[in-house]
């Protein structure tokens, strides 16, 4: 993990997965204070909201933390400026290739840039373009997912790119033994989201946390795309009526496209806004039946509410024990 901790400036190279409405100042600061690396989920925040969130996080921790920005955000340029003004040390860009100029502006502010690479070809392209680190996330993860499992991505990509820059593995990681395995394969660290949702410091609604604690791995299912014209990135969440509502929303947007009432870009944006609203209903309001309860398949390993420090300590103890056993 030395390479990962040196890059992030923390004690254990565990990034907090950026989960909209969940990864806010309280959880982010708690992860960083416990020795990990918290990441603010900007999601659909306005520049003013992000400004307040970064300031709020700084008030709770003096440790390093990062900010996750979505490439398709209409105010991406202003959000980059907000991060630069606050001297944010690490910016995580999610949602596709960085738009023209964004990479240079982030690095120009002195921040390290971390990008997601769901395929080897894209990883190589991002490395050539000058990113500082990569996250490779498998389809076991919660929220927006790609089509390939974490174990396959790690086998395919780590031997090719791990010697070029720090690579963090994400998706379905719930125990330290898995962390040890990816470190042995060349990863510099890992990213976890689902395991932190039920942290004592997480502001997620009690209903949301209860849904996680009750769920098994098979309850976390991926959404279905019903119209090939709407390239909906699948979202993994716990099965509920909200999944059916999303299918209905896709039909409604597809009909608007058919009738020429919306352009393709607007149609795709409507789908994204649906998820932001549905997630808020579940996380903040506690409507776990009609909202979106985004969760990774590691949700089956979430069995209780406990402090972030206890979660990280357990993971590191498991990882160390696994490595010692292999070395014996």
ZAMARGU-4260 file (C-alpha; in steps of 0.2 Angstrom, whole numbers, plus 5000, padded with zeros to 4 digits):
<rodrens>
0) 5000/5000/5000 | 5015/5012/5002 | 5013/5018/4984 | 4995/5022/4987 | 4997/5030/5004
5) 5011/5041/4997 | 5000/5046/4983 | 4985/5050/4993 | 4995/5057/5009 | 4985/5046/5021
10) 4989/5031/5032 | 4979/5017/5023 | 4976/5017/5004 | 4957/5015/5005 | 4947/5028/4995
15) 4929/5031/5000 | 4918/5028/4985 | 4909/5045/4981 | 4891/5041/4984 | 4879/5056/4981
20) 4870/5062/4996 | 4880/5050/5007 | 4898/5055/5004 | 4896/5072/5012 | 4907/5082/5025
25) 4903/5070/5040 | 4907/5053/5032 | 4921/5061/5021 | 4930/5069/5036 | 4927/5053/5047
30) 4936/5042/5033 | 4950/5054/5032 | 4952/5056/5051 | 4952/5037/5053 | 4967/5036/5041
35) 4958/5033/5025 | 4955/5045/5010 | 4937/5053/5010 | 4930/5059/4994 | 4916/5072/4993
40) 4903/5066/4980 | 4899/5082/4970 | 4886/5074/4960 | 4873/5087/4954 | 4879/5100/4967
45) 4880/5118/4961 | 4897/5127/4963 | 4890/5136/4978 | 4885/5120/4987 | 4902/5112/4983
50) 4911/5127/4990 | 4901/5125/5006 | 4904/5107/5007 | 4923/5108/5005 | 4923/5122/5018
55) 4912/5111/5030 | 4924/5096/5027 | 4939/5106/5031 | 4931/5112/5047 | 4930/5093/5052
60) 4947/5087/5047 | 4964/5093/5044 | 4968/5077/5034 | 4969/5075/5015 | 4952/5072/5006
65) 4947/5073/4988 | 4932/5079/4977 | 4923/5068/4964 | 4916/5078/4949 | 4905/5071/4935
70) 4912/5075/4918 | 4894/5078/4911 | 4890/5091/4924 | 4885/5107/4915 | 4895/5118/4927
75) 4911/5107/4927 | 4922/5122/4923 | 4916/5132/4938 | 4917/5116/4950 | 4935/5114/4945
80) 4938/5133/4950 | 4930/5129/4967 | 4942/5115/4970 | 4956/5125/4964 | 4951/5140/4976
85) 4951/5128/4991 | 4967/5120/4986 | 4959/5103/4985 | 4974/5090/4983 | 4965/5077/4973
90) 4951/5078/4960 | 4942/5062/4955 | 4934/5063/4938 | 4920/5051/4934 | 4908/5048/4920
95) 4919/5046/4904 | 4934/5054/4896 | 4938/5072/4903 | 4931/5085/4892 | 4944/5096/4882
100) 4954/5107/4894 | 4948/5100/4910 | 4963/5089/4913 | 4975/5103/4910 | 4965/5115/4922
105) 4964/5102/4936 | 4982/5098/4935 | 4987/5117/4933 | 4979/5120/4950 | 4991/5109/4958
110) 4979/5095/4961 | 4982/5076/4957 | 4969/5069/4944 | 4962/5052/4947 | 4950/5045/4933
115) 4940/5029/4931 | 4945/5017/4918 | 4932/5003/4914 | 4943/4996/4900 | 4961/4993/4896
120) 4961/5004/4880 | 4953/5018/4889 | 4966/5016/4903 | 4980/5018/4891 | 4972/5033/4883
125) 4970/5041/4900 | 4988/5037/4905 | 4994/5045/4889 | 4984/5061/4892 | 4993/5063/4909
130) 4981/5057/4923 | 4990/5054/4939 | 4981/5038/4945 | 4966/5027/4940 | 4952/5018/4948
135) 4946/5002/4940 | 4929/4998/4945 | 4920/4981/4942 | 4901/4979/4939 | 4899/4972/4957
140) 4899/4990/4963 | 4884/5000/4968 | 4878/5015/4958 | 4883/5017/4940 | 4892/5002/4934
145) 4901/4995/4918 | 4899/4977/4911 | 4914/4968/4918 | 4918/4961/4935 | 4931/4967/4946
150) 4941/4951/4946 | 4942/4951/4927 | 4946/4969/4926 | 4960/4967/4939 | 4968/4952/4930
155) 4967/4961/4913 | 4973/4978/4918 | 4985/4978/4933 | 4999/4968/4924 | 4998/4981/4910
160) 4997/4997/4919 | 5001/4995/4938 | 5019/4999/4935 | 5015/5016/4926 | 5004/5024/4939
165) 4995/5020/4955 | 4979/5010/4952 | 4965/5008/4964 | 4953/4993/4963 | 4934/4995/4967
170) 4918/4985/4966 | 4912/4972/4977 | 4926/4973/4990 | 4919/4969/5008 | 4934/4961/5017
175) 4952/4963/5020 | 4957/4947/5011 | 4951/4954/4995 | 4961/4970/4998 | 4976/4959/5001
180) 4974/4950/4985 | 4972/4965/4974 | 4988/4973/4982 | 4997/4957/4978 | 4992/4959/4960
185) 4999/4976/4959 | 4986/4988/4965 | 4991/5003/4975 | 4975/5003/4985 | 4956/5000/4984
190) 4940/5010/4984 | 4925/5005/4995 | 4908/5013/4995 | 4895/5001/5001 | 4904/4996/5017
195) 4904/5014/5023 | 4885/5017/5021 | 4881/5011/5038 | 4895/5019/5047 | 4889/5028/5063
200) 4896/5045/5055 | 4885/5042/5039 | 4870/5054/5038 | 4860/5041/5027 | 4843/5039/5034
205) 4840/5025/5047 | 4828/5016/5034 | 4842/5017/5021 | 4854/5009/5033 | 4842/4996/5039
210) 4839/4991/5020 | 4858/4988/5019 | 4859/4978/5035 | 4845/4966/5030 | 4850/4964/5011
215) 4860/4950/5004 | 4872/4951/4989 | 4858/4945/4977 | 4846/4959/4982 | 4858/4972/4974
220) 4853/4971/4955 | 4857/4981/4940 | 4844/4992/4931 | 4839/4987/4913 | 4840/4998/4898
225) 4824/4997/4888 | 4828/5008/4873 | 4845/5007/4863 | 4844/5025/4859 | 4845/5030/4877
230) 4862/5023/4882 | 4858/5022/4900 | 4873/5017/4911 | 4866/5003/4922 | 4864/5007/4940
235) 4865/4993/4954 | 4853/4996/4968 | 4843/4985/4980 | 4827/4978/4972 | 4811/4988/4976
240) 4797/4997/4967 | 4809/5011/4962 | 4817/5000/4949 | 4800/4998/4941 | 4798/5017/4942
245) 4814/5019/4932 | 4808/5007/4918 | 4793/5018/4917 | 4803/5034/4916 | 4814/5027/4902
250) 4798/5023/4892 | 4791/5041/4895 | 4808/5049/4889 | 4808/5037/4874 | 4791/5042/4869
255) 4796/5061/4871 | 4811/5057/4859 | 4799/5048/4847 | 4787/5063/4847 | 4802/5075/4844
260) 4798/5084/4861 | 4816/5082/4867 | 4833/5081/4859 | 4844/5066/4863 | 4856/5076/4875
265) 4841/5082/4885 | 4833/5065/4886 | 4850/5058/4893 | 4850/5072/4906 | 4832/5068/4911
270) 4838/5050/4915 | 4852/5056/4925 | 4841/5069/4935 | 4829/5054/4938 | 4843/5045/4947
275) 4849/5060/4957 | 4831/5063/4963 | 4827/5045/4967 | 4843/5042/4977 | 4839/5058/4987
280) 4822/5051/4991 | 4830/5035/4998 | 4846/5042/5007 | 4839/5058/5014 | 4820/5056/5015
285) 4821/5037/5020 | 4809/5031/5006 | 4817/5015/5002 | 4803/5008/4993 | 4801/5021/4979
290) 4818/5029/4980 | 4834/5021/4973 | 4844/5011/4986 | 4860/5011/4977 | 4871/4997/4984
295) 4885/4986/4978 | 4885/4967/4980 | 4896/4968/4995 | 4880/4974/5004 | 4878/4956/5011
300) 4894/4959/5021 | 4886/4975/5030 | 4879/4968/5046 | 4878/4982/5058 | 4881/5001/5061
305) 4898/5005/5067 | 4911/5019/5067 | 4922/5021/5051 | 4937/5018/5062 | 4931/5001/5067
310) 4927/4997/5048 | 4944/5002/5042 | 4953/4993/5057 | 4944/4977/5053 | 4948/4978/5035
315) 4967/4981/5038 | 4967/4967/5051 | 4960/4955/5039 | 4972/4960/5025 | 4987/4959/5036
320) 4982/4942/5042 | 4979/4936/5024 | 4996/4942/5019 | 5005/4934/5034 | 4997/4918/5031
325) 5003/4918/5013 | 5021/4923/5018 | 5022/4909/5031
</rodrens>
